[in-house]
Amino acid sequence: MRVAVTLPTVFEGQSLAQAVGSAADAGADGVEFFDWENADLDAVAAACDEHDVSVAGTLAAGAGSSIEETAPAMTDPEYADEAVVDIERSIETAADLGAPTLIVTVGAEQDHLSRAEQRASIERVLSAVAPAAEAADVTLVVELLNVAVDHPGYFLTTTADGVDLVESVDSSSVKLLYDVYHQQITEGNIIETMTDNLDAIGHVHIADVPGRHEPGTGELNYRNVLAALAEAGYDGYVGCEFFPVGDPADAVADVVDVVETTRQ
């Protein structure tokens, strides 16, 4: 298991290149960021080379990263072709960066469509882009989000629905992003849910509840969560996607220390 840092949240206010150095100094193995279209990708790549860290993942562009109700989304068949194009060009960028994962979000519920119609549209988009992901050796990780606190109206919220979607697409390059913060709010039962569905999980994000702050500030026992994840055989990245209330570097270093204990 390796530790990645979502740069814009943890090291807010730093340039991506500066934040790469901060993440590396804290002991992280990889980094993540969101808006690749407006990022200085050459500077990020150079900083990663300098500090010997990897790009763990980035977020798809356009209709491949829709959350808000007014944005084009793969839940709406009208935007399916647009979503395919946006995801495929994001796959190319992820591959160029050497990133093993690309985060996609399915978008908000569409009032004019049934859930079955929206679910079918999502599956069509993911099935269409799966061959490009497989060819590029990039795993698309579909994110589940909570609707109770942060993202009202988002379509895909439960682990069961996410696993069903992944199984329907039936590609080794389409899995779930399991964000412990979101799923604690949505359904709880974190350890059992993660370990029972590990085959469908391609990436993990962590933050405590409430507030999306660093582990140790809320209700979750992250030592137990990460130990169970390691014991179950997860060998991917654990991404620190939180807004620290304490020192950001110390928050990352604490996660690194916990993960290192799982390797012993």
Secondary structure, DSSP 8 states (H G I E B T S, - for coil): -EEEEEHHHHTTTS-HHHHHHHHHHTT-SEEEEEEGGGS-HHHHHHHHHHHT-EEEEEE--GGGEE-STTS--TTSGGGHHHHHHHHHHHHHHHHHHT-SEEEEEE-B--TTS-HHHHHHHHHHHHHHHHHHHHHHT-EEEEE---TTTT-TTBS---HHHHHHHHHHHT-TTEEEEEEHHHHHHHT--HHHHHHHTGGGEEEEEE-BTTTTB-TTSSS--HHHHHHHHHHTT--SEEEE----SS-HHHHHHHHHHHHHHHT-
